[in-house]
Amino acid sequence: MSDVLIGADALRHWLQGPQAPVVLDCRARLGDPEAGARLWHHGHVPASRHLDLDRDLASPAGVRGRHPLPEPGTFAATLRRLGVGPGRAVVVYDDMGGQLAAARAWWMLAQWAGHPQVRVLDGGLPAWREAGGSLVEGEEAGIEPSDWAPTFDDGTWVEADEVFSSRAMKLDARSRARFRGESEPVDALAGHIPGARCRPSADNLDERGRFKSSAALREALPEASEVISYCGSGVTACHNILACAVAGLPLPRLYVGSWSEWIRDPARSIATGD
């Protein structure tokens, strides 16, 4: 899993070669479903294609949480529309160090759908601009659809009942204030799943918004034999899974519904504090 990241300079050179990857722009803003498409139209990495958090990487919010997985067939159709197939590498990016949607896209492509060559642009769009990368505006034509029919691995994620009964370590990617129940800007109830450990996704990045070294991540991340990663709605939780991949650790499974689903059942306990 050591090749899950790619630097901006390496991506610039790769895009100029004969076997350029499919690049997917995953920028998003929670609470503004139109933001991703708007940001893409205003300027994106040349030849990149927009992959929408709310429309492509999730199904509508409901009893399963704010960002439940789309139906496998629906996601497979999205990948075909974007020209994604196993014979061509994919690079995903956002503008938040991968924390918001790029890591979710990586997890859905590489872990759930089984694509063999998916990388996250380390540092995202800010790193691309810092490296002298240009941006283009508006629509880009010429996408050739693929015929890929991925086989989805549902063993990479868990349902709420398994979280409730499992002895696996639960790793919460939200901020410490949300974990402790001191504030909750998004969901109806504050706190965390009992027994969980707080590991904010922001802790995976350095001051420049790049991933910390493999050694630093390996020292900080849990080495438990079984880990379940969760957050508010199964998005930033993927950043902790990606960090484990960078560190060369076993990958946690994702609790997709996460806190936004957990709190819908009053029979599920809620903890506060550390």
N, C-alpha and C positions, 0 to 999 in steps of 0.2 A: 504493500500500500504506500510505499515511499514516493510514488509518482502521482499523488492525488493533487498536488499543487503545481502551478506553473507561474513563473515570473513574467512581468510585463515585457521585458526585452525579449525573452524567449518566445512569447506569443507573437510579438511583432515580426520576428524572423520567420516563424512558422507560417504566418498568414501570407507571407510573400512566396512560399514554396509551392511545389506542385501537389502536395498532399495536405492542404490547409484543413484545419478542423472546422466543424460546425461550431459557431460561437453563439451562445444564448445569453441574452441580456435579461437578468432576473430582478432588476430593481423594482422596489415596491415601497409603499408607505402604509402602515397599519392604519385603518380608519378611512383610507382614501383609495377605493378600489380602482379608480381611473388613473392613479398616479404613475403606475408602471408604464402604461402605454404612452402617457404624456411625456414622461422623461425620455423614453426611447425615441419618440418623434423629434424631440428637441436636440438630440445629439447622442450617438452611440458609436461603439467600436465598429469600424468598417466591416460590412458583410454580416454583422450580428443580427440575430433574429429575436424578436421579443417573446419571452416565455412568462406568462402572467401568473402571479401568485394565486390570485383568487379564482381565475377562470381555468387555468391549465394545471396548476399544482395542487388544487383542492377542489372539492365539491362544495355546494352551498352550505353555509353554517346551519347548525341545528342541534339536535340532541346528541350528535356525535362530536360536538365541539365546534370551534370557530373555523378550523381548516382541516376537515376530514379528507381522507384520500379520495381522489376521483375513482370512478369505476375503472378497473384495469383496461377494458376495451376502449373507454373514452380517452385514457391517457395514451394508450398505444396509437390511437388515431391522431392525437396531437403530435406525437413523435414522428409519425409518418408525414404529416403535413409540413413539419419543420425540416424534413429531410434527414432525420436522425436514424442511423442504422449502425449495427455492430462493426461494419467495415470501415467506418470513418470516425476518428476521434472527436470528442466534444469538449469544449471549454465553456464553463459557466461563470458568470460574474454578477456582482451587484455593486453598490457603492458604500457598503457598511462592513467591509472585511469578511463578507460571506455570512454574517450573522443572521440576516433577515431571510433572504430567499435563495441565494446561491447554494448554501449548504443543503437546503431542502431539495433543490433541484438535483444536486450531486447525489444525495441519498436515494431519491426516487429513481434516478437513472441507473446509478451504479449498483446499489444494494437491492432495491426492490425489483427493477426491470432487468438487471443483470447486464447492462452495457459494459463492455470490457475496457473502455478507454475514456474515462471522464475525469477532467481536472478542473480545479477551481482557480481562478486568477487570484493569486495572492496579493492582497491589498486592494483588489477590485478596481473600479474606475479611477479613483484617485491615483493609484499606482500607475495605471496606464497613462494618465495625463502627465504625471511626473517623469515618466520615461520618454516623453515626447510623442506619445501616440496621438493621432488625430481623431476627431469625431466627425461623423457625417449626420445629416438631418434627413428626416422624411422617410418615405417608403423605399424599400429596395426590392426590385423584382428578380425573377430568375431562380426561385427556389424549386429544386426538383424533388418531389416527394419520394420517400423511401417506401419499401414494401415490408418493413420489419414487423414481425409479430412476436414481441418479447414474451418470455415465460416469466411470470411474476413469482417472487419468493415471499410468500406471506409469513414465513418464519422470521423475517427481519423486523417485524413489529408485533405489538401485543395489544390486546383489548383491556378494558378497565378491570374486568373480573380477574384476569391474570395478574395485573398489577396488585390488586387487593390481596390475592392469595400467595403470590410469589415471595420467596425469601431473597430474591435478587436485590442488590443495592439499587435504590432509586436516586437518580442524579438529576437535580433541578437546575435548568439553565437560566432561570430568571434572575433578576437582581436580588441582592440580599434583603433589601427593604420589602420587596414583594414576598420573598420566601418567608420572612419573619412575620408577615402580616401587618407590617407598619404602614403600608400603602398598597393600594390596588387600583391602578388607573384604567384597567381594561375590563376585568371580570367582576361578577356580582359579589363574590366573597373573597376574603383575603386569607392567606396562610399557605400551607403546603401539605403534601401527602405525608402522613405519619411515617417516621423513620427515614425520610429522604435526606440527602446531603445536598447542600447548595454549592453549585459550581457555575457561577455566571459565565455565559458564553464570552463576554468581553475579556475575561481573564485569559483566554486563549491567544489574545493578540498583544503585540508590543505597542509602544507609544506611537508608532507610525501606521498602525492598523494592519501590520503583517502578522502572520502566525509566528509564535515563538518557536524556538528550536525544538527539534524532536526530543532532545535530552531534557529541556526545561518542561515540556509538556508531559513527558514520561514520569518525571519526578512529582508533578502536581496532580495528575489524573489518577483515579483509583485503578488498582490492578486486580480488582475482584474478578472471580471467575465468571460471574454473571451480573450484568448491569442493565438497567432499564433507564433510558434517557427521556426526560419530559421537560416541558416548559409551560407556556400559557396555552398554546394551540398546536404543538407539534412542529414548529418551524425552527426557532432558535435551538431547540433540543438537538437538531441535526448538526449544529455547529460543534457540539461536544462529541458527537459521533465522528465527525470529520477530524476533530483534534486527536481523537484516539487513533484514527488511521494515520495521521501525520506522525504520531508518537510511536507507531508500530505496536500498539496494544490491541487486544481483542476488541471487536466492535460491539458496543451496547446495542440492544434492540430499542426501537422507538415506540413509545406510547403516544400514538398519533393524536388521540383525543385530548390528552394532557389535562391541565388544570381546568380548562374551559368545559370539558366533559365531566371530569371528576366531581365537580361541585353541583352537578345537576341532580345527583341522587342523594337525598338527605341521609341515607343509610351509611354513606361513606364518611369516615372520620376526617376531620380537619385539624391540623396542628399549627401552632404559631410559635414564634421565638426561634432560637437556634436548635 
